[in-house]
Amino acid sequence: MAVGLLIAITKQNAIPYEDLLLDPSQYQGRPWYTGLVSNLGVLAWTVAAAAATGGAWIANAARRHGATAMLRGGALLTTLLLLDDLFQLHIIVPKTLGLPKVSFYGLYLVLSVWWLSSSWFELRRTRRLLLTAAVIALGCSVLFDQVAATGGGLVAEDSAKFLGILAWALYFVTTTRDIARSVLNELLARSSDLQQEILTSRGQT
């Protein structure tokens, strides 16, 4: 569906595709649909952050400390990426400090590598292909941003970014669902064992 939306945006001639792809804060007095894809991306970041936070709470309640740490780290990293996308921090902060934009990308790379390495034991037990697809797509977006910022380069950059965000959000949603299902099954098994023990003890008396 996401790929179909991006293809439709680039093929249609009624609306300049830049209006739909670029961040709406870069425009003033433009139509309501300006920044449509960018806004959808922000919503997907929000879903990912919320899912990771909820999953961390469930894992912590079940005393699954490894999963808790992994999801908390993912929630913090996702929130940072959400704020960056929403407020364009990778443009504003380096410009204010007189640094190249690539330096901010370097910060995200360090944080991402730290999270991936510190949580690897837990990550490999999840649907890591989704996470791999998200990382590759977001990495391609950064690469396209450095190579070209107009025309086909813009389409490639924002398309890769949008698909990467969706894959990132889907990863945390499915991971939280899997953990919640596992915890629920564990609770049901314990409840069943407890009921069996109660019945057995009553039968003996």
C-alpha positions in Angstrom: 0.0 0.0 0.0 2.8 2.4 0.9 4.6 1.6 -2.3 1.4 2.2 -4.3 0.9 5.5 -2.6 4.4 6.7 -3.5 4.1 5.5 -7.1 0.7 7.3 -7.4 2.3 10.5 -6.0 5.2 10.5 -8.5 3.0 9.5 -11.5 0.2 12.0 -11.1 0.4 15.5 -12.7 -2.2 17.4 -10.8 -0.1 18.3 -7.7 3.7 18.9 -7.7 5.1 15.9 -5.9 7.4 18.2 -3.8 4.3 19.5 -2.1 3.3 16.1 -0.9 6.8 14.9 0.1 8.6 17.8 1.7 8.2 18.9 5.3 5.2 21.3 5.6 7.1 23.7 7.8 9.1 24.7 4.7 6.0 26.2 3.1 3.5 29.0 4.0 0.1 29.6 2.5 0.1 26.3 0.6 -2.8 23.9 0.2 -3.9 21.5 2.9 -2.2 18.5 1.4 1.2 20.1 1.6 3.5 17.7 3.4 1.1 14.8 3.3 3.7 12.1 3.2 5.9 13.8 5.8 2.9 14.1 8.2 2.1 10.4 7.7 5.7 9.6 8.5 5.5 11.6 11.8 2.4 9.6 12.7 4.2 6.4 12.0 7.1 7.5 14.2 4.5 8.2 16.9 3.0 4.8 16.6 6.4 3.2 16.8 7.3 5.1 20.0 4.0 4.3 21.6 4.3 0.6 20.7 7.8 0.4 22.1 6.8 2.2 25.3 3.8 -0.1 25.8 5.9 -3.2 25.0 8.5 -2.1 27.6 5.8 -1.7 30.2 4.5 -5.2 29.5 7.9 -6.8 29.5 8.8 -5.0 32.8 5.6 -6.2 34.4 6.5 -9.7 33.4 10.0 -9.3 34.7 11.6 -9.8 31.3 14.5 -7.4 31.9 16.3 -7.9 28.6 13.2 -7.2 26.5 12.4 -4.2 28.8 15.8 -2.7 28.2 15.6 -3.3 24.5 12.2 -1.7 24.1 13.0 1.2 26.3 16.1 2.0 24.3 14.1 1.6 21.1 11.4 3.9 22.5 14.0 6.6 23.4 15.7 6.3 20.0 12.4 6.4 18.2 11.3 9.5 20.1 14.5 11.3 19.2 13.9 10.5 15.5 10.3 11.6 15.8 11.3 15.0 17.3 14.0 15.3 14.6 11.5 14.7 11.8 8.9 16.9 13.4 11.1 19.9 14.1 13.8 19.3 11.5 16.5 19.2 14.2 19.1 17.7 11.8 18.9 21.0 9.9 18.3 23.6 12.7 20.8 22.3 15.3 23.9 22.0 13.0 23.1 25.3 11.3 22.9 27.0 14.7 26.1 25.5 15.9 27.9 26.0 12.6 28.3 22.3 12.0 27.7 20.2 8.8 24.4 18.4 8.7 26.2 15.1 8.3 27.5 15.5 11.9 23.9 15.1 13.2 23.5 11.9 11.1 26.7 10.7 12.8 25.1 11.2 16.2 22.1 9.1 15.1 24.5 6.4 13.7 26.3 6.2 17.0 23.1 5.9 19.1 21.6 3.3 16.7 24.8 1.2 16.8 24.8 1.4 20.6 21.2 0.3 20.8 21.6 -2.5 18.3 24.8 -3.8 19.9 23.5 -3.6 23.5 20.2 -5.2 22.6 21.4 -7.8 20.1 20.6 -10.8 22.2 17.0 -9.7 22.5 16.7 -8.3 18.9 17.7 -11.6 17.3 14.7 -13.2 19.0 12.3 -10.8 17.3 11.3 -10.2 13.7 14.6 -8.7 12.8 14.1 -8.8 9.1 11.6 -5.9 9.5 14.2 -4.0 11.5 16.9 -4.7 9.0 14.6 -3.4 6.2 13.9 -0.3 8.2 17.6 0.4 8.9 18.5 -0.2 5.2 15.7 2.1 3.9 16.5 4.9 6.4 20.2 4.6 5.6 19.5 4.9 1.9 17.4 8.0 2.6 20.4 9.6 4.3 22.7 8.6 1.4 20.3 10.1 -1.2 20.0 13.2 0.9 23.8 13.7 0.7 23.9 12.9 -3.1 21.0 14.9 -4.4 18.3 17.1 -2.9 16.1 17.8 -6.0 14.3 16.0 -8.7 14.7 12.3 -8.8 17.0 12.4 -5.8 14.2 14.0 -3.7 11.8 11.3 -4.7 14.3 8.6 -3.9 15.2 10.2 -0.5 11.7 10.7 0.8 10.4 7.4 -0.6 13.1 5.5 1.1 12.6 7.5 4.3 8.8 6.9 4.3 9.1 3.1 3.7 11.8 2.9 6.4 9.6 4.6 8.9 6.7 2.3 8.2 8.9 -0.8 8.5 10.3 0.7 11.8 6.8 1.2 13.2 5.6 -2.2 12.0 8.6 -3.8 13.7 7.8 -2.3 17.1 4.1 -3.0 16.8 4.7 -6.7 15.9 7.4 -7.0 18.6 5.1 -5.6 21.3 2.2 -7.8 20.1 4.5 -10.9 20.2 5.7 -10.1 23.7 2.2 -9.4 25.0 0.9 -12.7 23.5 3.8 -14.6 25.1 3.2 -13.0 28.5 -0.5 -13.8 28.2 0.2 -17.4 27.3 2.5 -17.7 30.2 -0.1 -16.3 32.6 -2.7 -18.6 31.3 -0.4 -21.6 31.7 0.4 -20.6 35.3 -3.3 -20.2 36.0 -4.1 -23.6 34.5 -1.3 -25.2 36.6 -2.6 -23.4 39.7 -6.2 -24.6 39.1 -4.9 -28.2 38.6 -3.0 -28.0 41.8 -6.1 -26.8 43.7 -8.2 -29.6 42.2 -5.6 -32.2 43.0 -5.3 -31.0 46.6 -9.1 -31.0 47.1 -9.2 -34.6 45.7 -6.6 -35.7 48.1 -8.6 -34.3 51.1 
